[in-house]
Amino acid sequence: MTKRNLALFINAVLCTGLLANYAQASQGATKPNVVIILADDLGYGDLGVYGHPVVKTPNIDKLAKEGVRFTQYYAPAPLCSPSRAGLLTGRSPFRTGIRSWIPTSKNVALGRNEKTIASYLKDQGYDTAVMGKWHLNAGADRHDQPQAEDAGFDYTLVNAAGFVTSDLDKAKERPRNGVVYPNGFYRNGKPLGTVNQISGEFVSQDAINWLTNKKDNNPFFMYVAFTEVHTPLASPRKYLDMYKDFMTEYERQHPDMFYADWTDKPYRGPGEYYANISFMDAQVGKILEKIKSMGQEDNTIIVFTSDNGPVTREARKWYELNMAGETDGLRGRKDNLWEGGIRVPAIVKYGKHFTPGSVSDTPVSGLDILPTIAELTHFSLPNDRVIDGESIVPVLKGNSLERHKPLLFAIDMPFQDDPTDMWAIREGDWKMIFDRDSKPKYLYNLKDDRGEVVNQLGKQPALEKKMIAEFESYKYSIEHDSLMKARGEKPEPVNWN
């Protein structure tokens, strides 16, 4: 080889190496951001794109046109705390130490040895932030319990436990009048007191501020958990006026009366509920527009969904009066294992990686979000714990998905006069619900019986035997979970009384 050819060869090798290094650097710089937007108690039929005949949700509808919309997406549980635990960990909520919603003062919280989506992405160099409802412990003032910062979040603005509180709760006179401004938020562990913004605006603005103030080029994970449309409802006048035709005359005469003082008053109509959905939709739009203005729209994985089914007009508690959640005809509501309690809206968008406007009827679960993000952001899940979810990237790309185990749902509510059933399992088109003694109670073919009307238990012996065996195996795995045992926990139900 001549000196000239040798020089050319060396130069080519060096250039190839430099290009490889540049490609690696570029790949790192363009690692996708991840944003999860979670609504609270939003029903399957509560959005325009999911068929609501009245409510206007232009921003979420647009997101669906640009992404993949699911028609059989299931929340991990029919109540907020366990559902959020499942979403963030990819593990059945019972494994995480959270079996039902967490009342204040109870010694219940997300297990310290659990890892969340934020934990994993933080390990990958992501900046992480949470804004909104946390409810994975009994309060932000509980120093004996893990907080959001212990779950991988660098920045936290959380309403730690339960729904949005208000100074109106403390007023002794009745009826009480005024806007519901939240007083339960903590920023990075410090209480903020009453803030003079309605919760949704406060949360969306904080999310926008965090994105604006990011000083580095690290990819980001942002978990925005709105308190809307959980009671107490609070929406600006602009949105209330949009639905004034759906409010009763009594409500229009008393527009600022605190909803908790309506227990002996006339029905106020669904207008306030409709307004709150549109108000929440506008906050979603603000966040999406901010991401677009940053030039990150095509490089951001966006997940929008709800933590559980809605509070319908079937009020079960005084604070549920005058709600109007829709399930699109599905049986049940929040806090039970019928489809209306666990099937919720879900939309996933990732730039042009997925076919815009796609609709999938493949059954998927909130437990699948973590494995899906792991695949899309290229990190491996640990082998020291059971991850119950499975990546749904094939579905997002328009392909079929072969699950390795059935979908499982569970809720522990022993404190009611009529306790809910505890378990449900879905295998293909079939769904079986089990009572609190783990005995099969209902069997439905959801393809033929969307409303869960015809109980086929006792009519499908071979199928029933298979599903019961799958359930018992799954339940055994949960009760002998290694992380739960390491925490010294037992699977007995918590006494909430």
C-alpha positions as CSV (number, residue, x, y, z in Angstrom):
1,M,0.0,0.0,0.0
2,T,1.4,3.4,-1.0
3,K,1.7,6.2,1.5
4,R,-1.1,8.1,-0.2
5,N,-3.4,5.0,-0.1
6,L,-2.5,4.4,3.6
7,A,-3.3,8.0,4.4
8,L,-6.7,7.7,2.7
9,F,-7.3,4.4,4.5
10,I,-6.5,5.9,7.9
11,N,-8.6,9.0,7.1
12,A,-11.6,6.8,6.2
13,V,-11.3,4.8,9.4
14,L,-11.1,8.0,11.4
15,C,-14.1,9.5,9.6
16,T,-16.1,6.3,10.1
17,G,-15.4,6.4,13.8
18,L,-16.3,10.0,14.0
19,L,-19.5,9.4,12.2
20,A,-20.3,6.5,14.5
21,N,-19.7,8.6,17.5
22,Y,-21.8,11.4,16.0
23,A,-24.6,9.0,15.3
24,Q,-24.5,7.7,18.8
25,A,-24.5,11.2,20.2
26,S,-27.3,12.2,17.9
27,Q,-29.3,9.2,19.0
28,G,-28.8,10.1,22.6
29,A,-29.8,13.7,22.0
30,T,-33.0,12.6,20.3
31,K,-34.0,10.0,22.8
32,P,-37.8,10.3,23.0
33,N,-39.4,12.3,25.7
34,V,-42.3,10.6,27.6
35,V,-45.4,12.4,28.8
36,I,-48.3,10.6,30.6
37,I,-51.4,12.6,31.1
38,L,-53.9,11.0,33.5
39,A,-57.5,12.1,34.0
40,D,-59.3,11.3,37.3
41,D,-62.5,9.3,37.1
42,L,-63.0,10.0,33.4
43,G,-65.4,7.5,31.9
44,Y,-65.1,5.5,28.7
45,G,-67.9,7.5,27.0
46,D,-66.9,11.0,28.4
47,L,-65.0,12.3,25.4
48,G,-66.2,13.5,22.0
49,V,-63.9,11.1,20.2
50,Y,-65.4,8.3,22.2
51,G,-68.9,9.2,21.2
52,H,-70.2,11.6,23.8
53,P,-73.2,13.4,22.2
54,V,-72.7,16.7,24.0
55,V,-69.2,17.2,25.5
56,K,-66.7,19.1,23.4
57,T,-63.1,17.8,23.7
58,P,-61.3,19.2,20.6
59,N,-57.7,18.8,22.0
60,I,-58.0,15.2,23.0
61,D,-60.0,14.5,19.8
62,K,-57.1,15.9,17.8
63,L,-54.6,13.8,19.8
64,A,-56.6,10.7,18.7
65,K,-56.5,11.8,15.1
66,E,-52.7,12.0,15.4
67,G,-52.1,8.8,17.4
68,V,-53.6,5.4,18.2
69,R,-56.9,5.2,20.0
70,F,-57.8,2.1,22.0
71,T,-61.3,0.8,22.4
72,Q,-60.5,-1.9,24.9
73,Y,-57.9,-0.4,27.2
74,Y,-58.2,-1.3,30.9
75,A,-57.1,0.7,33.9
76,P,-55.2,-1.6,36.3
77,A,-58.0,-1.2,38.9
78,P,-61.3,0.5,39.3
79,L,-60.1,2.9,42.0
80,C,-57.4,5.6,41.9
81,S,-54.6,4.5,44.2
82,P,-54.2,0.9,43.0
83,S,-54.7,2.0,39.4
84,R,-51.9,4.6,39.6
85,A,-49.6,2.1,41.3
86,G,-50.1,-0.4,38.5
87,L,-49.6,2.2,35.8
88,L,-46.3,3.5,37.2
89,T,-44.8,0.1,38.1
90,G,-46.2,-2.2,35.5
91,R,-47.1,-4.6,38.3
92,S,-50.5,-5.8,39.6
93,P,-51.4,-3.2,42.3
94,F,-51.7,-5.9,45.0
95,R,-48.0,-6.6,44.5
96,T,-47.1,-3.0,45.3
97,G,-48.8,-2.9,48.7
98,I,-51.8,-0.9,47.4
99,R,-55.1,-2.8,47.3
100,S,-57.6,0.0,47.4
101,W,-57.8,3.8,47.7
102,I,-55.7,5.2,50.5
103,P,-57.5,7.1,53.2
104,T,-55.5,9.7,55.1
105,S,-54.0,8.5,58.4
106,K,-53.7,4.9,57.1
107,N,-50.3,3.2,57.0
108,V,-50.5,2.3,53.3
109,A,-48.2,3.5,50.6
110,L,-46.3,2.4,47.5
111,G,-43.6,-0.1,48.6
112,R,-40.2,1.4,49.0
113,N,-38.6,-1.3,46.9
114,E,-40.9,-0.7,43.9
115,K,-39.6,1.1,40.9
116,T,-41.7,3.4,38.7
117,I,-41.4,4.6,35.2
118,A,-39.7,7.7,36.6
119,S,-37.1,5.6,38.4
120,Y,-36.2,3.6,35.3
121,L,-36.1,6.7,33.0
122,K,-34.1,8.7,35.6
123,D,-31.5,5.9,35.4
124,Q,-31.4,6.5,31.7
125,G,-30.5,10.2,32.1
126,Y,-34.0,11.6,31.9
127,D,-35.2,14.7,33.8
128,T,-38.4,13.6,35.7
129,A,-41.4,15.6,37.0
130,V,-44.8,14.9,38.4
131,M,-47.6,17.5,38.6
132,G,-51.1,16.7,40.0
133,K,-52.7,14.0,42.0
134,W,-50.3,11.5,43.6
135,H,-52.4,9.4,46.1
136,L,-49.8,6.6,46.5
137,N,-49.5,7.3,50.2
138,A,-51.6,8.8,53.0
139,G,-50.3,12.4,52.7
140,A,-47.4,14.6,51.7
141,D,-46.7,15.3,55.3
142,R,-46.1,11.6,56.1
143,H,-42.3,11.4,56.5
144,D,-42.6,7.8,57.4
145,Q,-44.0,6.9,54.0
146,P,-42.3,7.1,50.5
147,Q,-43.1,10.3,48.7
148,A,-43.0,11.1,44.9
149,E,-39.3,12.1,45.1
150,D,-38.6,8.6,46.4
151,A,-40.3,7.1,43.4
152,G,-37.9,8.7,40.9
153,F,-39.2,12.2,40.4
154,D,-36.8,15.1,40.5
155,Y,-39.5,17.7,40.6
156,T,-42.8,17.2,42.4
157,L,-46.0,19.2,42.6
158,V,-48.5,16.9,44.2
159,N,-51.8,16.8,45.8
160,A,-50.8,13.9,47.9
161,A,-53.8,12.1,49.2
162,G,-57.4,12.0,48.1
163,F,-59.2,14.6,46.0
164,V,-58.6,18.3,45.9
165,T,-59.4,19.9,49.2
166,S,-60.8,23.4,49.5
167,D,-61.1,26.1,52.1
168,L,-64.9,25.8,51.6
169,D,-64.6,22.5,53.5
170,K,-63.7,24.4,56.6
171,A,-66.5,26.9,56.5
172,K,-69.1,26.3,59.2
173,E,-72.0,28.2,57.7
174,R,-74.3,26.3,55.3
175,P,-74.9,26.6,52.5
176,R,-71.3,27.6,51.5
177,N,-70.6,29.7,48.4
178,G,-67.4,30.3,46.5
179,V,-64.9,28.8,44.0
180,V,-63.1,25.6,44.9
181,Y,-59.5,26.5,45.1
182,P,-57.2,23.7,46.2
183,N,-55.2,23.9,49.4
184,G,-53.6,20.5,49.4
185,F,-50.7,20.9,47.0
186,Y,-47.0,20.5,47.9
187,R,-44.1,21.5,45.7
188,N,-40.9,19.6,46.3
189,G,-42.1,18.6,49.8
190,K,-43.3,22.1,50.9
191,P,-47.0,22.9,51.5
192,L,-48.3,25.8,49.3
193,G,-51.5,26.5,51.2
194,T,-54.5,27.8,49.2
195,V,-53.6,28.6,45.6
196,N,-55.8,31.1,43.7
197,Q,-56.3,28.9,40.6
198,I,-58.6,26.1,39.9
199,S,-56.7,22.8,40.1
200,G,-56.5,22.0,36.4
201,E,-55.1,25.4,35.5
202,F,-52.6,25.3,38.3
203,V,-51.3,21.9,37.3
204,S,-51.1,22.7,33.5
205,Q,-49.3,25.9,34.2
206,D,-46.8,24.3,36.4
207,A,-46.1,21.7,33.7
208,I,-45.6,24.4,31.2
209,N,-43.3,26.3,33.6
210,W,-41.2,23.2,34.3
211,L,-40.7,22.6,30.5
212,T,-39.9,26.3,30.0
213,N,-37.3,26.3,32.8
214,K,-35.5,23.2,31.8
215,K,-31.8,24.3,31.4
216,D,-30.4,21.1,29.9
217,N,-31.0,19.0,26.8
218,N,-31.8,15.9,28.6
219,P,-34.8,14.0,27.5
220,F,-37.7,14.3,30.0
221,F,-40.4,12.3,31.6
222,M,-43.4,14.3,32.8
223,Y,-46.4,12.7,34.6
224,V,-49.3,15.0,34.7
225,A,-52.2,13.7,36.8
226,F,-55.2,16.0,36.7
227,T,-57.7,16.0,39.5
228,E,-60.4,16.6,37.0
229,V,-63.1,15.2,36.7
230,H,-63.1,14.0,40.3
231,T,-65.4,15.8,42.8
232,P,-65.5,18.5,43.8
233,L,-66.0,19.9,40.4
234,A,-64.6,23.4,39.7
235,S,-64.5,25.0,36.3
236,P,-64.1,28.6,35.1
237,R,-67.3,30.5,34.1
238,K,-66.3,30.2,30.4
239,Y,-66.8,26.5,30.5
240,L,-69.9,26.6,32.7
241,D,-71.5,28.9,30.2
242,M,-70.8,26.5,27.4
243,Y,-73.2,24.0,29.0
244,K,-75.8,26.3,30.7
245,D,-78.6,24.5,28.8
246,F,-77.7,21.4,30.7
247,M,-78.1,23.0,34.1
248,T,-81.3,23.3,36.0
249,E,-82.8,26.6,36.9
250,Y,-82.0,26.1,40.5
251,E,-78.3,25.6,39.7
252,R,-78.3,28.7,37.6
253,Q,-79.8,30.7,40.5
254,H,-77.1,29.4,42.8
255,P,-74.0,29.0,40.6
256,D,-71.3,29.2,43.3
257,M,-73.0,27.0,45.9
258,F,-70.5,24.4,47.2
259,Y,-71.6,21.1,45.7
260,A,-71.3,19.4,49.1
261,D,-74.3,21.4,50.3
262,W,-76.6,20.1,47.7
263,T,-77.5,16.8,49.4
264,D,-81.0,18.1,50.2
265,K,-81.4,20.3,47.1
266,P,-82.8,19.7,43.6
267,Y,-80.8,17.9,40.9
268,R,-78.5,20.5,39.3
269,G,-78.1,18.8,35.9
270,P,-75.1,17.4,34.1
271,G,-73.8,20.8,32.8
272,E,-71.2,21.2,35.5
273,Y,-69.7,17.8,34.7
274,Y,-69.7,18.5,31.0
275,A,-67.9,21.8,31.7
276,N,-65.3,20.2,33.8
277,I,-64.4,17.7,31.0
278,S,-64.0,20.5,28.5
279,F,-62.0,22.5,31.0
280,M,-59.6,19.5,31.5
281,D,-59.4,19.1,27.7
282,A,-58.2,22.7,27.4
283,Q,-55.5,22.1,29.9
284,V,-54.3,19.0,27.9
285,G,-54.2,21.2,24.8
286,K,-52.0,23.8,26.5
287,I,-49.4,21.1,27.4
288,L,-49.5,19.6,23.9
289,E,-49.0,23.0,22.4
290,K,-46.1,23.7,24.7
291,I,-44.4,20.5,23.6
292,K,-45.0,21.4,19.9
293,S,-43.6,24.9,20.4
294,M,-40.4,23.4,21.8
295,G,-39.9,21.4,18.6
296,Q,-40.4,18.2,20.5
297,E,-43.8,17.0,19.1
298,D,-42.3,14.3,16.9
299,N,-39.9,13.2,19.5
300,T,-42.3,12.8,22.4
301,I,-44.3,9.7,23.4
302,I,-47.7,10.9,24.7
303,V,-50.1,8.7,26.6
304,F,-53.5,10.0,27.6
305,T,-55.8,7.9,29.7
306,S,-57.9,7.7,32.9
307,D,-57.3,6.0,36.2
308,N,-60.7,4.3,36.4
309,G,-64.3,4.4,35.3
310,P,-66.6,7.4,36.1
311,V,-68.9,8.3,38.8
312,T,-72.2,8.0,36.9
313,R,-75.6,9.4,38.0
314,E,-75.8,6.3,40.3
315,A,-74.5,8.3,43.3
316,R,-73.3,6.0,46.2
317,K,-71.9,8.7,48.5
318,W,-73.1,12.2,49.3
319,Y,-70.1,13.7,47.5
320,E,-71.0,11.9,44.3
321,L,-74.4,13.7,43.8
322,N,-75.0,15.4,40.5
323,M,-72.2,13.7,38.6
324,A,-72.9,12.5,35.1
325,G,-70.1,10.1,33.9
326,E,-70.7,8.1,30.8
327,T,-69.6,4.5,30.1
328,D,-70.9,4.3,26.5
329,G,-73.4,1.7,27.7
330,L,-70.9,-0.5,29.6
331,R,-72.2,-2.0,32.8
332,G,-71.0,-0.6,36.1
333,R,-69.0,2.4,37.2
334,K,-66.0,3.4,39.4
335,D,-65.2,1.0,42.2
336,N,-66.4,-2.2,40.6
337,L,-65.1,-4.8,38.2
338,W,-67.7,-4.5,35.5
339,E,-66.5,-3.0,32.2
340,G,-67.7,0.5,33.2
341,G,-65.4,0.5,36.2
342,I,-62.2,-0.5,34.4
343,R,-62.5,0.1,30.6
344,V,-61.4,3.7,30.0
345,P,-60.2,6.0,27.2
346,A,-56.6,5.6,26.0
347,I,-54.6,7.3,23.3
348,V,-50.9,7.0,22.4
349,K,-49.1,9.3,20.1
350,Y,-45.4,9.2,19.1
351,G,-44.8,11.6,16.2
352,K,-45.0,9.8,12.9
353,H,-43.9,6.4,14.3
354,F,-47.4,5.2,14.5
355,T,-50.2,5.5,11.8
356,P,-52.2,8.7,12.7
357,G,-55.9,8.1,13.4
358,S,-55.4,4.3,14.1
359,V,-58.0,2.6,16.2
360,S,-57.2,-0.7,18.0
361,D,-59.7,-3.0,19.6
362,T,-56.9,-5.2,21.0
363,P,-57.4,-5.6,24.8
364,V,-54.5,-3.9,26.6
365,S,-53.9,-2.7,30.2
366,G,-52.3,0.2,32.0
367,L,-49.8,-2.4,33.3
368,D,-48.5,-2.5,29.7
369,I,-47.4,1.2,29.6
370,L,-44.1,0.6,31.4
371,P,-42.9,-2.3,29.2
372,T,-44.0,-0.3,26.1
373,I,-42.0,2.7,27.2
374,A,-39.0,0.5,28.0
375,E,-39.1,-0.9,24.4
376,L,-39.6,2.5,22.8
377,T,-36.8,4.2,24.8
378,H,-34.5,1.2,24.7
379,F,-33.9,0.1,28.3
380,S,-34.2,-3.4,29.8
381,L,-36.6,-4.2,32.6
382,P,-35.1,-5.8,35.7
383,N,-35.3,-9.5,36.3
384,D,-35.5,-9.2,40.1
385,R,-39.3,-8.6,40.1
386,V,-42.4,-9.7,38.2
387,I,-43.6,-7.2,35.6
388,D,-47.2,-8.1,34.8
389,G,-47.6,-5.9,31.8
390,E,-46.3,-6.6,28.3
391,S,-45.1,-4.3,25.5
392,I,-47.9,-3.3,23.1
393,V,-45.5,-1.8,20.6
394,P,-46.7,-4.4,18.0
395,V,-50.2,-3.1,18.4
396,L,-49.1,0.5,18.1
397,K,-47.5,-0.4,14.8
398,G,-50.7,-2.1,13.6
399,N,-49.7,-5.7,14.3
400,S,-51.3,-8.4,16.4
401,L,-50.3,-9.1,20.0
402,E,-49.9,-12.6,21.5
403,R,-50.1,-12.3,25.3
404,H,-48.2,-14.6,27.5
405,K,-50.7,-14.4,30.4
406,P,-54.3,-13.1,30.8
407,L,-55.3,-9.6,31.9
408,L,-56.0,-9.5,35.7
409,F,-57.8,-6.9,37.7
410,A,-58.3,-6.7,41.5
411,I,-59.8,-4.4,44.1
412,D,-60.1,-4.8,47.9
413,M,-63.1,-3.0,49.3
414,P,-64.2,-4.9,52.5
415,F,-65.6,-1.9,54.3
416,Q,-68.8,-1.5,52.3
417,D,-72.1,-2.9,53.3
418,D,-72.1,-4.7,50.0
419,P,-68.4,-5.5,49.3
420,T,-67.4,-5.5,45.7
421,D,-66.1,-8.6,44.0
422,M,-62.3,-8.8,44.3
423,W,-60.9,-10.3,41.1
424,A,-61.6,-10.3,37.4
425,I,-59.6,-12.0,34.6
426,R,-59.9,-11.6,30.9
427,E,-58.7,-14.2,28.4
428,G,-59.4,-13.5,24.7
429,D,-63.1,-12.5,24.4
430,W,-64.0,-14.0,27.8
431,K,-64.1,-12.4,31.2
432,M,-64.6,-14.1,34.6
433,I,-65.3,-12.2,37.8
434,F,-64.5,-13.8,41.2
435,D,-66.0,-12.9,44.6
436,R,-64.0,-12.1,47.8
437,D,-63.6,-15.9,48.5
438,S,-62.0,-16.3,45.0
439,K,-65.0,-18.3,43.8
440,P,-66.1,-17.7,40.1
441,K,-69.3,-15.7,40.1
442,Y,-69.8,-14.4,36.5
443,L,-68.6,-15.4,33.0
444,Y,-69.2,-13.2,30.0
445,N,-68.3,-13.3,26.3
446,L,-67.5,-9.6,25.8
447,K,-67.5,-9.9,22.0
448,D,-71.1,-11.1,22.0
449,D,-72.2,-9.5,25.3
450,R,-70.7,-6.1,25.7
451,G,-73.1,-5.1,28.4
452,E,-72.2,-8.2,30.6
453,V,-75.9,-9.3,30.8
454,V,-75.7,-13.0,30.1
455,N,-73.9,-15.0,32.8
456,Q,-72.5,-18.1,31.1
457,L,-71.0,-19.6,34.2
458,G,-71.7,-23.3,34.2
459,K,-72.2,-23.5,30.5
460,Q,-68.5,-23.5,29.4
461,P,-66.9,-26.2,31.5
462,A,-63.6,-26.6,29.6
463,L,-63.1,-22.8,29.3
464,E,-64.0,-22.3,33.0
465,K,-61.5,-24.9,34.1
466,K,-58.8,-23.2,32.1
467,M,-59.6,-19.7,33.3
468,I,-59.9,-20.8,37.0
469,A,-56.5,-22.5,36.7
470,E,-54.9,-19.3,35.2
471,F,-56.5,-17.2,37.9
472,E,-55.3,-19.4,40.7
473,S,-51.8,-19.4,39.3
474,Y,-51.7,-15.7,38.9
475,K,-53.1,-15.1,42.4
476,Y,-50.5,-17.5,43.9
477,S,-47.8,-15.5,42.1
478,I,-49.1,-12.3,43.7
479,E,-49.4,-13.7,47.2
480,H,-45.8,-15.0,47.0
481,D,-44.3,-11.9,45.3
482,S,-40.7,-11.5,46.2
483,L,-40.8,-7.7,46.6
484,M,-43.8,-7.9,48.8
485,K,-42.2,-10.6,51.0
486,A,-39.0,-8.5,51.2
487,R,-41.1,-5.7,52.7
488,G,-42.5,-8.1,55.2
489,E,-46.1,-7.6,53.9
490,K,-48.8,-10.2,53.9
491,P,-51.6,-10.4,51.4
492,E,-54.4,-10.1,53.9
493,P,-56.9,-7.3,53.2
494,V,-56.4,-4.0,55.0
495,N,-59.0,-3.0,57.6
496,W,-60.2,0.3,56.4
497,N,-62.7,0.9,59.1
